Amino acid sequence: MFAVVVDVDYVGKQQLKNLLKQFGNGVQLRPTYLVSSGKGVHLYYFLQEPVQLYRNREEVLAELKEALIRRLWNDTSSIRPDSPDIIGIYQGFRCVGSQSKLGVDFPVKAYKLSENRYTLEDIKASIPSCKVDLAPLYEKPRRKSTVTLEEAKELYPEWYEKRIVQGEPKQKSKKQGGTWVCNEALYEWWKRKITQEVKAGGRYFSIMALCSYGLKCGISEQKIRRDAYAFLDHLESLTEDEDNHFSREDVKDALRALKGDRKRLSTIASREWIEDNTKVTIPANKRNYRKQEAHLYLARRKKRI
């Protein structure tokens, strides 16, 4: 990761003036570049050193970015301060020079605001009362086990019997690239959520979530695409801003997720990620509730002891 990028949407003329003033007087951290995306701005905070994206770092980086988004997206910078788009570290943005949503006469432009390059500690320090723990970023990634097969036979007899003797596969499904295959009812449940609960601001990500649920459930790519386009008229009917219609191109763009790393998409789109990006509440399943209750019980018991 070479930069932390924050999208602030619904930025009018006065909101832009407010942002520039706050960058100038130090109230907000001054970005390296400000990109005009059409009806919002993308703020690029270049890093002094790129951060390697090991899996154990993703959650911490996402938490830090969320804190920065909530710091920058407020009632002085956006016409809709209560609707921040909490997007992860892998979110792509409109390319400078490309066409914005406002049309061909309004290309995406970049403006250099400083020569600044930051550390993650600098970004954290710019957010009052930020409690994100950066310590995991400095932990070494786990190395592959050096245990030999003979040692594993002694240490993990059940695993050895299943995997080596009986030859059971490591992955639960080759079709899914190694991810768990869920019941198709989960996919149908999300389709109902799109119809009943998704609103403007979460439409694009609702289609990405459809892709994720489809992959988790073993749904064919052809069916996922057909279902996604079937939602076009409904999602467009949710438009609240004439400058922010939902088009066939938006569906097409969201469906590009199917062309990426399928295993990664089906796992990175967690319940929390989908909730944050679609603004749809997804209750934890009963098994997770039982785990939470067990943790609480043990914590209370320790206190009594």
Phi and psi in degrees as a GROMACS rama.xvg file:
@    title "Ramachandran Plot"
@    xaxis  label "Phi"
@    yaxis  label "Psi"
@TYPE xy
-98.0602  -15.0927  PHE-2
-158.562  151.484  ALA-3
-98.0588  124.878  VAL-4
-118.413  127.431  VAL-5
-116.292  132.475  VAL-6
-100.855  119.8  ASP-7
-111.268  118.514  VAL-8
-104.46  169.498  ASP-9
56.7949  52.6902  TYR-10
-102.31  114.546  VAL-11
-91.9879  -175.823  GLY-12
-60.6081  -45.4373  LYS-13
-66.9459  -38.5579  GLN-14
-64.3867  -38.1803  GLN-15
-65.2475  -41.8526  LEU-16
-60.0755  -42.3236  LYS-17
-61.2321  -44.3954  ASN-18
-61.5783  -48.2137  LEU-19
-62.1101  -38.0836  LEU-20
-64.6567  -42.7487  LYS-21
-68.0197  -33.4002  GLN-22
-66.3054  -36.6881  PHE-23
-72.2011  -36.947  GLY-24
-96.3688  4.5745  ASN-25
85.3925  3.62353  GLY-26
-65.2186  -40.0741  VAL-27
-118.052  151.373  GLN-28
-66.8022  126.05  LEU-29
-73.9808  123.856  ARG-30
-75.0173  164.591  PRO-31
-72.4581  -44.3317  THR-32
-132.951  147.332  TYR-33
-116.673  126.856  LEU-34
-112.452  126.623  VAL-35
-85.1772  113.438  SER-36
-96.7503  -0.32956  SER-37
128.599  -67.6476  GLY-38
-126.804  17.5845  LYS-39
-155.577  -171.621  GLY-40
-133.646  148.619  VAL-41
-110.882  126.732  HIS-42
-107.41  117.249  LEU-43
-101.553  117.645  TYR-44
-106.866  97.8887  TYR-45
-68.3391  143.467  PHE-46
-95.861  148.054  LEU-47
-63.4685  -39.7276  GLN-48
-133.764  136.727  GLU-49
-64.7396  148.479  PRO-50
-103.952  125.656  VAL-51
-73.2633  132.952  GLN-52
-93.1994  66.5904  LEU-53
-69.4726  152.081  TYR-54
-56.8572  -36.9223  ARG-55
-71.0518  -5.38557  ASN-56
-102.721  -17.1518  ARG-57
-58.911  -45.4381  GLU-58
-64.657  -42.129  GLU-59
-65.0931  -43.9935  VAL-60
-63.7264  -38.4422  LEU-61
-65.267  -38.7319  ALA-62
-65.2158  -42.5445  GLU-63
-64.2743  -42.2421  LEU-64
-65.1779  -40.0132  LYS-65
-60.6603  -42.0057  GLU-66
-62.8477  -38.332  ALA-67
-69.5043  -38.9684  LEU-68
-60.2383  -47.4776  ILE-69
-66.3736  -28.9966  ARG-70
-70.4035  -42.4457  ARG-71
-84.0576  -32.9356  LEU-72
-91.7921  101.829  TRP-73
-146.382  -171.595  ASN-74
-73.4768  -5.8856  ASP-75
-99.4208  -18.3185  THR-76
-107.698  -15.0225  SER-77
-139.608  144.773  SER-78
-68.1953  -24.7661  ILE-79
-120.485  75.6802  ARG-80
-67.1163  -20.4287  PRO-81
-90.0662  4.94118  ASP-82
-123.973  51.8554  SER-83
-67.1421  140.18  PRO-84
-87.0854  106.181  ASP-85
-86.9986  98.0931  ILE-86
-115.047  149.698  ILE-87
-78.3725  -176.364  GLY-88
-75.1989  -14.072  ILE-89
-97.7158  2.6854  TYR-90
-65.3055  131.261  GLN-91
-87.1839  158.52  GLY-92
-130.098  161.675  PHE-93
-58.563  137.037  ARG-94
-75.9349  136.79  CYS-95
-59.1705  130.329  VAL-96
98.3502  -15.2177  GLY-97
-83.0437  173.694  SER-98
-79.0337  133.628  GLN-99
-84.7128  176.534  SER-100
-66.0467  -17.1974  LYS-101
-79.5697  -7.26786  LEU-102
116.724  177.853  GLY-103
-65.3822  -24.4453  VAL-104
-80.8647  -1.69599  ASP-105
-129.601  73.7983  PHE-106
-69.5556  158.426  PRO-107
-72.7692  125.17  VAL-108
-120.619  148.796  LYS-109
-115.369  141.457  ALA-110
-128.472  125.319  TYR-111
-80.3649  120.854  LYS-112
-101.233  -17.8858  LEU-113
-166.491  172.775  SER-114
-97.9257  6.46819  GLU-115
-65.4985  138.235  ASN-116
-129.052  138.728  ARG-117
-118.542  160.532  TYR-118
-97.3655  165.71  THR-119
-65.8497  -29.366  LEU-120
-66.2225  -36.2848  GLU-121
-61.8258  -43.66  ASP-122
-65.3454  -43.4813  ILE-123
-61.9839  -41.4982  LYS-124
-64.8563  -22.832  ALA-125
-80.9054  -6.41938  SER-126
-108.878  107.978  ILE-127
-55.2764  135.018  PRO-128
58.6946  28.7947  SER-129
-70.8463  125.105  CYS-130
-107.285  11.8517  LYS-131
-66.5805  125.543  VAL-132
-86.7053  114.77  ASP-133
-87.6835  -2.74903  LEU-134
-54.7523  -41.0756  ALA-135
-60.1725  -19.9136  PRO-136
-68.1994  -18.5259  LEU-137
-105.58  5.30601  TYR-138
-82.6932  140.592  GLU-139
-72.0657  141.271  LYS-140
-64.7942  151.95  PRO-141
-63.3964  137.581  ARG-142
-91.4963  156.452  ARG-143
-65.5632  147.191  LYS-144
-62.1059  141.872  SER-145
-102.331  9.40477  THR-146
-68.4145  129.646  VAL-147
-76.6844  165.379  THR-148
-62.4937  -38.3434  LEU-149
-66.0522  -39.2441  GLU-150
-67.4187  -39.137  GLU-151
-63.9129  -33.4045  ALA-152
-60.9572  -36.9298  LYS-153
-80.0234  -40.3453  GLU-154
-78.1951  -37.1557  LEU-155
-130.648  70.1046  TYR-156
-61.0411  -37.0136  PRO-157
-66.9292  -44.9221  GLU-158
-60.8055  -43.146  TRP-159
-62.4898  -41.1343  TYR-160
-63.9972  -44.7539  GLU-161
-71.5969  -48.9984  LYS-162
-81.8241  -42.7934  ARG-163
-92.4444  -49.2181  ILE-164
-74.6212  -51.6758  VAL-165
-84.9832  -16.398  GLN-166
73.567  26.6176  GLY-167
-65.8823  139.966  GLU-168
-69.2678  154.324  PRO-169
-70.2041  -42.6989  LYS-170
-86.6105  152.248  GLN-171
-77.4316  -23.9531  LYS-172
-158.346  119.201  SER-173
-65.5517  -34.8366  LYS-174
-58.6242  -35.487  LYS-175
-96.5664  12.621  GLN-176
66.5174  23.9517  GLY-177
100.899  3.44899  GLY-178
-96.0285  162.038  THR-179
-64.3044  141.627  TRP-180
-99.0518  121.038  VAL-181
-96.9533  165.388  CYS-182
-65.7138  142.116  ASN-183
-60.8372  -18.941  GLU-184
-61.1548  -29.9377  ALA-185
-63.7543  -41.4706  LEU-186
-64.3077  -44.2943  TYR-187
-66.2151  -35.4151  GLU-188
-61.3378  -41.9786  TRP-189
-68.0066  -34.7219  TRP-190
-59.9645  -38.5954  LYS-191
-68.1606  -35.6481  ARG-192
-62.3528  -40.1416  LYS-193
-60.8211  -43.2987  ILE-194
-69.2226  -36.8449  THR-195
-99.2591  -29.6997  GLN-196
-125.489  -23.6319  GLU-197
-67.9311  137.85  VAL-198
-125.586  173.452  LYS-199
-56.7004  135.45  ALA-200
107.173  -22.0564  GLY-201
-123.333  7.38499  GLY-202
-66.8176  -47.8062  ARG-203
-59.7138  -46.0234  TYR-204
-72.7084  -22.7226  PHE-205
-66.5336  -32.8227  SER-206
-74.3182  -37.7601  ILE-207
-61.5663  -40.9288  MET-208
-64.3343  -36.0073  ALA-209
-59.8267  -41.6383  LEU-210
-61.3807  -45.2466  CYS-211
-62.8051  -48.5406  SER-212
-63.6965  -36.8073  TYR-213
-61.7861  -42.8404  GLY-214
-67.2064  -39.2808  LEU-215
-62.0859  -31.9798  LYS-216
-98.828  3.49064  CYS-217
73.3173  25.252  GLY-218
-77.3762  141.461  ILE-219
-66.5575  149.543  SER-220
-59.9075  -37.6749  GLU-221
-60.6824  -43.6104  GLN-222
-68.3365  -40.0691  LYS-223
-60.2705  -44.2301  ILE-224
-64.2435  -43.5943  ARG-225
-62.9402  -42.6852  ARG-226
-66.1212  -39.5898  ASP-227
-61.4729  -46.601  ALA-228
-69.1698  -25.3254  TYR-229
-67.2188  -21.7501  ALA-230
-87.1838  -5.4626  PHE-231
-55.4264  -51.6475  LEU-232
-62.1015  -41.3511  ASP-233
-64.6433  -46.1852  HIS-234
-66.7457  -35.3232  LEU-235
-66.5027  -33.1308  GLU-236
-66.9189  -13.4195  SER-237
-87.3248  -0.592817  LEU-238
-57.7821  129.667  THR-239
-111.068  -17.4463  GLU-240
-126.615  125.209  ASP-241
-62.5567  -18.8345  GLU-242
-91.836  6.00571  ASP-243
-138.029  56.0494  ASN-244
-73.8284  159.243  HIS-245
-108.22  117.019  PHE-246
-114.55  174.135  SER-247
-60.2545  -33.4037  ARG-248
-64.8606  -34.2311  GLU-249
-66.0997  -41.4577  ASP-250
-63.2682  -46.4035  VAL-251
-58.7143  -41.5149  LYS-252
-66.4148  -42.8691  ASP-253
-64.6584  -33.9974  ALA-254
-71.6486  -10.3366  LEU-255
-62.1748  -18.883  ARG-256
-57.323  -28.8258  ALA-257
-68.9716  -19.6962  LEU-258
-90.3264  -7.14839  LYS-259
-86.7149  -154.62  GLY-260
-75.75  104.122  ASP-261
-63.6545  -42.576  ARG-262
-61.6337  -41.0586  LYS-263
-67.7294  -43.5435  ARG-264
-61.7035  -43.6472  LEU-265
-70.2249  -16.3195  SER-266
-106.723  -34.7411  THR-267
-72.0081  -27.2599  ILE-268
-78.7975  73.1518  ALA-269
-74.2163  171.816  SER-270
-56.9847  -43.3052  ARG-271
-64.0678  -42.5673  GLU-272
-62.1009  -44.8235  TRP-273
-66.5376  -41.474  ILE-274
-59.6182  -47.2064  GLU-275
-63.1868  -39.0328  ASP-276
-91.3092  -25.0678  ASN-277
-103.117  -11.8624  THR-278
64.0053  21.9666  LYS-279
-101.951  127.246  VAL-280
-75.466  127.303  THR-281
-123.792  106.847  ILE-282
-66.2955  146.393  PRO-283
-65.9614  149.764  ALA-284
-72.4661  166.733  ASN-285
-61.2735  -34.0054  LYS-286
-63.7542  -40.7146  ARG-287
-65.4635  -37.5836  ASN-288
-62.3069  -41.425  TYR-289
-63.6327  -38.2445  ARG-290
-62.9304  -44.5364  LYS-291
-62.5036  -42.1509  GLN-292
-63.5692  -38.376  GLU-293
-64.5707  -42.3073  ALA-294
-62.1069  -42.7336  HIS-295
-63.5305  -41.6702  LEU-296
-61.3332  -45.9166  TYR-297
-64.6821  -38.1217  LEU-298
-63.8318  -43.4226  ALA-299
-64.8256  -38.7582  ARG-300
-63.7669  -40.2005  ARG-301
-62.6226  -39.3211  LYS-302
-63.9754  -40.2421  LYS-303
-66.199  -37.7533  ARG-304
